[in-house]
Amino acid sequence: MKVLLLKDPKDKNSGPDPYIKELGLYGFEATLIPVLSFEFISLESLFEKLSHPECYGGLVFTSPRALEAIKICLKENSKDEAWSKSLKQRWNTKPAYVVGKATASLVEEIGLSPQGEKSGNAEKLAEYICSREKPNSSALLFPCGALKREVLPTVLREKGIPLESLTVYQTAQHTDLQESLSSYFSQQGIPASVVFFSPSGVKFCLQHIQKLLGDFINHVKFAAIGPTTAEAMEAAGIPVSCTAESPTPQDLAAGIQKALHLQNC
């Protein structure tokens, strides 16, 4: 059975995409179609803030893209040297809060120790941060995207925990999205399941998917990587057959297997 994953492939240098690999273990033939493209902004401002760890109580990351922004900053030799020689060690005395495993592994790549990776979504991460931070302490630095949800900032603000947001990337529809979707459906036919990985993915893909599926839309099991994406799908009128218990390849594959198995019983 075929599964369509509406997400970017994992970094080409790090082997096969873990979602394709995991779904393959269940006998699914999975295909990735990149949905989003990203433009990185305010990188000088980001490095300026990273250069002053003494001004902050820690870092918050809810997206792998925020770490990509930092990695782009550090590609300049002088900045990489400053990071390696002193900044990394100084930030390591403070918490680096992350929303999930993918973000955690990128935090480790820049030499920091992540906390809160089992949270899985912004709501749970906010609760975790509130359980560890004191009100009115130094602000947490939060590099984020232009489309960030307000859940985490709102919860922290209500608890009196200062958060300084800095928009470091903007999200747009991938230039090849429509063509890639049309090509997939003409060559592969109707998949058994379609998986959304973000509210932005729902926004950019839904119209194309509905058009391509036509009357077959009721035969497809729609899956979400987490509750935030599931909410966006439901708000757009897509029936959610499966939401991964946590945003991992293992939980998603198990959830899809269960949803499709129930269908075939």
C-alpha positions in Angstrom: 0.0 0.0 0.0 1.2 3.5 -0.8 1.6 6.4 1.6 2.2 10.0 0.6 4.2 12.0 3.0 3.8 15.8 2.6 7.2 16.8 4.0 10.7 17.7 3.0 13.2 14.8 2.7 15.8 14.5 5.5 19.2 16.0 4.9 20.7 14.1 2.0 23.9 13.5 3.8 22.3 11.6 6.7 21.1 8.5 4.9 17.6 7.4 4.0 14.6 9.3 5.4 13.6 7.7 8.7 9.8 7.9 7.8 10.3 6.1 4.5 12.4 3.5 6.3 10.0 2.9 9.1 6.9 2.7 6.9 8.8 0.3 4.7 9.2 -2.1 7.7 5.3 -2.3 7.8 5.3 -3.0 4.0 4.2 0.5 3.0 5.6 2.2 -0.1 6.1 5.8 1.0 6.9 8.8 -1.1 8.0 12.3 0.1 6.8 15.5 -1.6 8.4 18.7 -0.3 5.7 21.2 0.5 7.5 24.2 2.0 10.4 26.4 1.2 12.1 28.7 3.7 13.8 32.0 3.5 16.2 32.8 6.4 16.2 36.4 7.7 17.6 38.5 10.5 20.7 36.3 10.8 23.0 39.1 11.8 20.6 40.0 14.6 20.4 36.3 15.6 24.2 36.1 16.0 24.3 39.3 17.9 21.9 37.9 20.4 23.8 34.5 20.5 27.0 36.5 21.2 25.5 37.7 24.6 24.5 34.5 26.6 24.8 36.6 29.8 21.6 38.5 28.7 19.4 35.3 28.6 18.2 32.5 30.8 18.3 29.9 28.0 17.1 29.0 24.5 13.8 27.7 23.1 13.5 25.8 19.8 10.2 24.6 18.4 11.4 24.0 14.8 14.4 22.4 13.1 14.5 25.5 10.9 15.6 27.7 13.8 18.6 25.5 14.2 19.3 25.7 10.5 19.4 29.5 10.8 22.0 29.2 13.6 24.0 26.7 11.4 24.0 29.2 8.5 25.2 31.9 11.0 28.1 29.7 12.1 29.3 29.0 8.5 31.3 32.2 8.7 34.8 31.3 10.0 35.0 34.1 12.5 31.5 33.3 14.0 32.3 29.6 14.1 35.5 30.3 15.9 33.7 32.5 18.5 31.1 29.8 19.0 33.6 27.0 19.4 36.0 29.0 21.7 33.6 30.4 24.2 29.9 31.0 23.3 29.0 27.3 23.1 30.4 26.6 26.6 28.6 29.7 28.0 25.3 28.7 26.5 25.8 25.2 27.8 25.4 26.5 31.4 21.8 27.4 30.4 18.9 25.2 29.3 18.2 24.7 25.5 14.5 23.7 25.5 13.3 21.7 22.4 9.9 20.4 21.3 11.0 17.0 19.9 13.7 14.5 18.9 14.4 16.1 15.4 15.0 19.5 17.0 17.0 17.8 19.9 19.4 16.1 17.5 20.1 19.4 15.7 20.7 21.2 19.0 23.3 18.4 19.8 25.0 19.1 16.4 25.8 22.7 17.4 27.2 21.4 20.7 24.4 22.1 23.1 22.4 19.7 25.4 18.7 19.7 24.7 15.9 19.5 27.4 12.2 18.7 27.0 12.5 16.6 23.8 9.7 14.3 25.0 7.2 17.1 25.0 6.2 16.6 21.3 4.2 19.8 21.0 4.3 23.5 22.0 1.7 23.1 24.7 3.6 20.4 26.5 6.9 22.1 26.1 5.4 25.3 27.6 4.3 23.3 30.6 7.7 21.8 30.9 9.5 25.2 30.8 7.0 26.6 33.4 7.9 23.7 35.7 11.6 24.6 35.5 11.8 28.4 35.2 11.1 31.1 37.8 8.9 34.1 37.0 10.7 37.4 36.2 14.1 35.6 35.6 16.2 36.4 32.5 14.4 36.1 29.2 14.6 32.9 27.1 15.7 33.5 23.5 13.2 32.0 21.0 14.4 32.0 17.4 11.2 31.1 15.4 9.4 31.3 12.1 7.0 34.1 10.9 4.1 31.6 11.2 4.8 30.5 14.7 1.7 29.7 16.8 1.1 31.8 19.9 0.5 28.9 22.3 4.0 28.8 23.9 4.5 32.6 24.2 1.0 33.0 25.7 1.5 30.3 28.3 4.9 31.6 29.3 3.6 35.2 29.5 0.7 34.1 31.7 3.2 32.5 34.1 5.5 35.6 34.1 8.3 33.8 32.3 10.0 36.3 29.9 10.4 35.2 26.3 12.2 37.1 23.6 11.1 36.0 20.1 13.2 36.6 17.0 11.8 35.7 13.6 14.6 34.0 11.7 12.8 32.4 8.8 9.7 32.8 6.6 7.6 30.0 5.1 6.3 29.8 1.6 4.9 27.1 -0.7 7.5 25.0 -2.4 7.8 26.1 -6.1 7.4 22.6 -7.4 4.5 21.5 -5.1 1.6 21.5 -7.6 3.7 19.8 -10.3 5.0 17.2 -7.9 1.5 16.3 -6.6 0.1 16.0 -10.1 3.0 13.8 -11.2 2.6 11.6 -8.2 -1.1 11.0 -8.7 -0.7 10.4 -12.4 2.1 7.9 -12.0 1.3 6.2 -8.6 -2.5 6.5 -8.5 -4.4 7.0 -5.3 -2.4 6.4 -2.0 -3.9 4.5 0.9 -2.9 7.3 3.2 -1.8 10.9 3.0 0.2 12.4 5.9 0.4 16.1 6.8 3.3 17.4 8.8 2.4 21.0 9.6 -0.5 23.4 9.5 1.3 25.2 6.7 1.3 21.9 4.8 -2.5 21.7 5.1 -2.8 25.3 4.0 -0.6 24.9 0.9 -1.6 21.3 -0.2 -5.3 20.9 0.6 -6.8 22.4 -2.5 -4.5 20.5 -4.8 -5.1 17.2 -3.0 -8.9 17.6 -3.0 -8.8 18.3 -6.8 -6.5 15.3 -7.5 -8.5 12.9 -5.4 -11.9 13.9 -6.5 -14.6 11.3 -5.6 -11.8 9.0 -4.2 -11.2 11.4 -1.2 -13.4 9.2 1.1 -11.2 6.1 0.3 -8.0 7.8 1.7 -6.9 7.7 5.4 -5.6 11.1 6.3 -2.9 11.2 9.1 -1.3 14.0 11.1 2.1 14.1 12.7 0.7 15.7 15.9 -2.3 17.4 17.5 -1.5 20.9 16.1 -1.6 19.6 12.5 -4.6 17.5 13.3 -6.5 20.6 14.5 -5.6 22.4 11.2 -6.8 19.4 9.2 -10.1 19.3 11.1 -10.6 23.0 10.8 -10.1 22.6 7.0 -12.7 19.8 6.9 -10.3 16.9 6.5 -11.3 13.8 8.5 -8.3 12.7 10.6 -8.0 8.9 10.8 -4.8 8.9 12.7 -2.6 11.3 14.8 0.9 10.0 15.7 1.2 9.6 19.5 4.5 11.4 19.3 6.1 13.0 16.3 8.4 10.1 15.4 8.6 7.7 12.4 7.8 4.8 14.7 4.6 6.2 16.1 3.4 7.5 12.8 4.0 4.2 11.1 2.2 2.3 13.9 -0.7 4.7 13.7 -1.1 4.4 10.0 -0.9 0.6 10.2 -3.6 0.6 12.8 -5.9 3.0 10.8 -5.6 1.0 7.6 -5.9 -2.4 9.4 -9.2 -1.2 10.9 -10.4 -0.2 7.5 -9.7 -3.7 6.1 -11.2 -5.7 9.0 
